[in-house]
């Protein structure tokens, strides 16, 4: 089983890249599995990867390089025994240190080889992220063997050059590649070729385990809050669901900016309407708080006027109590305005997230 670890800070484009690499692998006849780790109690990216007819579970509420090491080890051991994939793609939370994850995997009694550790950066927002959490971002990138400068289509030449220079200074040994995962298939193909190259495949015995273990979540200064609301009383279309989530996230983002104008991270929300998962997110940066909406085809279901609104927020340097109030108030205000009956679910039903392709 060959393992790919694709890391990167929140909003760097990991899920988009993982989806496209997984398709390339299956098109090449490979048997693939994906494990996604989300730091919140409720997962959203696992839902995004829930391809029609494929079951999904979730590893949530912690980081697999810190608090969820046991869950990860058990999941991979079971995966190897039951499913035996050719390739395992591991997408850790954006608050992880990828080398620590590989160190833990090397301790398992499972036959594995490894592709180079990949870290993606959002080139367009990189300077803001570094200003907020320099120690965390630097450590994450030091551990990378390939660094994908993603979203270069959203950055000018001067900004790209500045990011390249900085990355070369902190990790001169990493291979840098330009990517636009959302819009440029060829850039993802280049990463795929590098990750699948026979020359880049190594065994666990080729690595020397680090003697230092860091708590990535503590170092990141990121506050998280996630949950789920049950809605009823009105029918939603895909378009109206998207607009509703955009309004909620926009209002929450403005209130968060009043506490920390330069916060980075993301706020994500999702509602499944019929055969479509409507996912809306704001990847934050002080100079560009654009809201993005995705409409993802999935197995159809009859909502019968009932919906689940999932949310996940992870932002820098904002107190937990303030983040909780802002998110809950934003959701409540817009649901009331639209005439929904709603209730926040008291406990999450999070499950390990394993997507078999």
N, C-alpha and C positions, 0 to 999 in steps of 0.2 A: 504494500500500500504506500503510495507516494503522497506526501503531505505538503500542501501549499498553505502558508500563513500569510494572509493579506491584511495588513494592519493600516492604521492611519487615524488621525484625530477625527472627532465628530464632524460629519459633513464633508469628508474628503472624497467621497465617491466610492467607498468600498463595495456597497451592495450592488450598485450598477455594474462595477467591474466584475464582481463575482458572478453575477447572472450571465454576463456575456462569455466569460471564460468557461463556465459550466456548460453552456450551449456548444462552445467550440469543442470541448472534450467529448460530449455525447455525440456530436456530429462525427467525431473521429473514432467512434465505437468504444469509447472508454466508459466503464462503469464508475459513476461518480456519487459521492455523498458530500453534503455541506453541513457544517455545524456553525451556527450563528449564536454569538453571545451578546446579549443586550444588558446594559447596566441597570435598567429599571425593572420593576416587578412585573410590568406588562410589556410584552414585546410587540414591535410593529414591523421591523425589517424581516422577521421570520414569516409574517403574513405576506409580505411583499414577495418572498421567495417561494411561497406556497403555490407551486405550479399546478395547474388543473390536473386532478386525479392523483396527486402525490401527497402523502400525509406529511404533516409538519408538527414538530414539537419544539419546546423552547428551553434554552439555558438562560435564565434571567436572574435579576436581582443581585448582581455581583460581577466581579471580573474574574475570568478564568485563569488569570496569572496570579491571582491573590486568593480570594475567599472561596472560589469554586473549583479548586484544583481537583478535589475528589470526584465531583460530578463529571468533570471533563475526562478524567482517567477511566471511570466506569463506563461512560458513554462510548469512548473510543474502543475500549476492550470488547464491549458488546457488539459494536459496529463491525469490528474486524472478524469476530466469530460468526455473526449471523449474516451479514451482508457482503463482507469481503470486497470492498470497492477497489478499483485500480487507483483512483485518486480521491483523496479527502481534501476538500477546501475548508479551511478554518478561517472564519471572519470574526475575530475577537472584537469586543467593545472598543470604541475609540479611546477608552481610558486604560489601555493595557500596554504592557511592555512585551513585545513579541519574543524576544530572546528567552525570557523567563518561561514563556509558554513552551517553546521548543525544548528547553532544559527539562521541563516536567514530562514532556512526551518521551524524551530519550530514556527516562527511567522506567517506562512501561514495558511489560513483557509482551510486546507486540512487534512484529516485523514491519518496520517502517523505513522509508528513505525520505529525504527532504529536498524540496526545491528551495532556492534562496528566499530568505525572509524579505517580503516586500512591504514598504511603507508608502502610502499615498499622501500627498499634501495638496491642499486646495491653494494653488498658486495665487489666485486672485485675492485671498484673504490671509495669506501666510504671515504678513508683517503684523497684522492685528492679533493673530493667535500668539505669536511670539511675545508681543508686548504684555499679554495677559498671563500666560503660563510658560515662561521661557524654560524653566528647569524640566518640566514634563516633556514639552515638544522636543527639546534637545536630546533627552535620554531616549525617547522613542525612535528618533532618527539615527542616533549613534548605533542602535542595534540592527539597523536595516542593511541588507546587502544590495537591494535594488530600491531606488527611490523614484516613484512615479510623480512627476510634476503634473498633476491633473488640473483640468479646467484651464489650460493655457489659452483656450479660445476666449476666456473672459479677462485676460490680463494683457497689458501692452508689453512691448519688447523690453522696455527698461525695467519693469517690475519682474519679468521672467529672469532677466540677467542678474538682478539683485538676489533673487531666490537661489539661483544656481550658484552664485558666488558664496552665499552663506552656507549652503549645503556642502559645498566642496570644503569649506573651512572646518566644519564640525565632523564631517565624515568623508574624507578624501578617497576612501576605498570603495564606497558605494557607487554602483552604476546608476547614472541619472538618465531617465527617459521622459520625453514630453508625451502627455496624454490629454485627450478630451474624451473620456469614457462614454459620455452621454451622446456625443455627436460624431465621433471618429472611430469607426470600427477597426481601422488599420492600426491605430495606436494600441488598442487592446490586443490585437493579434500579435503585435511585437512583444508585449508583455507575456502573452501565452507562449510564444516560441521560447522566450528566455526561461520561463518556469518549467517547460517540458524538455529543455535541452538535456541530452544525456551527460554533457560535460558539467552541467550544473546540479546534477543529482548526487547527494551525499548520504552516508549512513550515520546513525547515531554516534558510532565510535569515532567519527571524524571531528566531533565537536568537543571542546573543553567546557565543562559546566562552570558558569559564573559562581564565584564564592559569595556574592552579595545578592540579597533578595530585597527588592524595594516594593513598597506598597504604592502602586500606581494611582489608585483612587485618591489617597491622601495627598500625594504630590501634585495632582492635577488641579486641586482647588475647585473642582467641579461639583455643583450641587445637583442632585437628580430628584425628580418626582414623576411618578407615572401612575396610571390607574385606568379605570374603565367605567363608563356611564351607560346604563340601559335607558333607551329612549323609546317612546311610544306616542301614539295619538295623531301622527301625521305621516303621510307618504312622502318619501324623498326620491327625487330623480338623481342621476349621477351628477348632473350640473348643479342642482340645488345643494347637494351634499358638499360638493367642492366649494361652492360659495360660502356655505355656512362655516366650514373649517377655516377657510381663508380669513373670514371676519374674526373668528375667535383668536386665531394665531396673531393676526395683525394687532388686535387690541392688547393681547398679552405681551407682545414684543414691545409695544410703546410703554407699557407700565414697567417692564423690566428695565428698559433703557433709563427710566427715571432714577433707578437705584444704581445701576452701573452702565453708563452709556457705552462703554467699550466691551461689554460682555461678549464672549464667543461661546459656541456650542450650538445646540439646535433645539427646536420645539417641533415635535411631529404629532400629527393626529390622523386617524384613519377610521373610515366607516365602510362596511361592505353593503352595497346596494345591488341586489339581484346577482348578476354575474360579474360584477366589477368591484374591486377594492379601490376606494377613493382615498388616496394618501396625499396629505398636504404637509409641507414642512417649510420652516424658515431656518436657514443656516445663517447664523448671525454674524455680523461685522458692522462696526459703527458707520462705515461709509456705504454699505450696500446690504440692506436687509430685505432682499428679494424673497418673495414667497413662491414656492414651486409646487405645482399640483401634478400628480400622476394618476392615471386611470388604468388599472391593471386587471386584465381578464383573469377570472378564476372560475371554479365550478359554480354553476348557478344555484341559488337558493331562494325560497319564497320568504320575503321578510315579513309579510302580513302586518305591516305597520310597526314592526319592532326592529330596533337596530342597536348595535353596540358601537359606542364611540370610544376608541382607544387613544390614549395620549401618552407621550413620553417627552419629558423635558430634561435637558442636561446643559447647564449654563455655568459660567465661571463667576466666582466672587459675588454671589447673591445668597443671602441667608435662606435656609431651608423653609422657615416659617413664612417668609415673604413670597418665595417662589410658589409655595402651596396655595396661599391665599390668592395670588394673582391668577394662576391657572384655573382654579376652581371658580373664581368670580367671573372670569372671562367666559368660561363654558356656560355657567348658569345664566348669565345675562342674555346671551344670544339664544339659548334654548328656550328661555321664557318668552323672549320677543317673538320667536317663531311658533309659539303655542305648543311646544312639546311637554309631555309629562316625562319626568326623568328622575333617576335615582343613581347615586354613585354606589358601585358594587363594593361591599365591605372587604372582601378578600379576593385575592387574585387566584386564578386557576392556572398559573404558569406551569408549563411543562418543558422538558428539554426539547431543544429545537434541532432536529435532525431531518434534513431533507434528502431523500434518496432520489437520484435521477437515473 
